[in-house]
Amino acid sequence: MNAQVNGLVIIGHSLINPYRNQIVLAIKNSLPSMFAVAAWVESGGLMSYSPSDTEPFRRVATYADKILKGTKAADLPVEQPTKFEFVINIKTAKQIGLSIPPNVLARADRVIR
């Protein structure tokens, strides 16, 4: 079977995170790549769609405030992320000869140039 790889999706994991720069270097010149964490795009990956990096910290502060004011932790609801970020690295797109349509760039929360 001859299969051709046309793209790559990497889900972040603590076992591969220390090798982020090496992995990105290996693929950024040849494959479009999608990541689950914006830090990979900052290291040279093509794009990511993931929960906001800062929003969970704001939520933790709110929870800590409630607990310090007497609310039992067990009484607080479990929350899912509500704010997501779409990040695109234009430099990487150019390196692999990929043009990102203007309407996709307009939807990005952050564009790395």
C-alpha positions in Angstrom: 0.0 0.0 0.0 1.4 3.4 -1.0 -0.1 6.1 1.1 0.9 9.7 0.8 0.7 11.9 3.9 -0.8 15.3 3.0 -1.0 16.8 6.5 -0.4 16.2 10.2 -2.4 16.7 13.3 -0.6 16.6 16.6 -2.4 16.5 19.9 -0.2 17.8 22.7 1.0 15.3 25.3 3.5 15.6 28.1 5.7 12.9 26.6 6.2 14.8 23.3 6.1 18.4 24.6 9.8 18.5 25.5 10.5 17.7 21.8 8.3 20.4 20.4 11.0 22.4 18.6 12.5 19.3 17.0 9.1 18.0 15.8 8.2 21.3 14.4 11.5 21.6 12.6 11.1 18.2 11.1 7.7 19.0 9.6 7.4 22.8 9.1 9.2 22.7 5.7 7.1 20.0 4.2 3.7 19.3 5.8 0.7 21.4 6.7 0.2 20.8 10.4 -2.5 21.4 13.0 -1.8 21.5 16.7 -3.9 21.4 19.9 -1.7 24.0 21.6 -0.8 27.5 20.3 2.8 27.1 21.7 3.5 24.7 18.8 2.5 27.4 16.3 4.7 29.9 18.0 7.6 27.4 17.6 6.9 27.2 13.8 3.9 25.0 13.3 1.2 26.0 10.8 -2.0 26.5 12.9 -3.8 25.5 16.1 -7.3 25.6 17.5 -7.4 25.2 21.2 -8.8 26.5 24.4 -7.4 29.9 25.4 -4.2 29.8 27.4 -5.3 32.5 29.8 -9.0 31.8 30.4 -8.5 28.8 32.7 -6.3 30.9 35.1 -9.1 33.5 35.3 -11.6 30.8 36.1 -9.2 29.4 38.8 -9.1 32.8 40.4 -12.9 32.9 40.5 -13.1 29.4 42.1 -10.4 30.3 44.7 -12.3 33.5 45.6 -15.5 31.5 46.2 -13.7 28.8 48.2 -12.0 31.4 50.4 -15.4 33.0 51.0 -16.8 29.7 52.3 -18.2 27.8 49.3 -17.4 24.1 49.4 -15.3 23.0 46.5 -17.7 20.0 45.9 -20.6 22.5 45.4 -18.8 24.3 42.5 -19.7 23.1 39.0 -17.3 21.5 36.7 -16.7 23.8 33.7 -15.6 23.2 30.2 -13.5 25.7 28.2 -15.7 28.3 26.5 -13.1 30.5 24.8 -11.0 29.0 22.0 -8.2 30.5 19.9 -7.4 29.9 16.3 -3.7 30.8 15.6 -2.0 30.8 12.2 1.7 31.1 11.4 2.0 32.9 8.0 5.8 32.4 7.9 5.3 28.6 8.0 2.5 28.8 5.4 4.9 30.6 3.0 7.7 28.1 3.7 5.6 25.2 2.5 4.1 27.1 -0.4 0.6 27.3 1.1 -1.6 30.4 0.8 -4.1 31.0 3.5 -7.3 32.6 2.1 -8.1 36.1 3.5 -11.4 34.9 4.9 -9.6 32.3 7.0 -7.0 34.8 8.2 -9.9 37.1 9.2 -11.3 34.4 11.4 -8.0 33.8 13.2 -7.6 35.2 16.7 -3.9 35.6 16.2 -1.7 35.6 13.1 2.0 35.1 13.5 3.9 37.0 10.8 
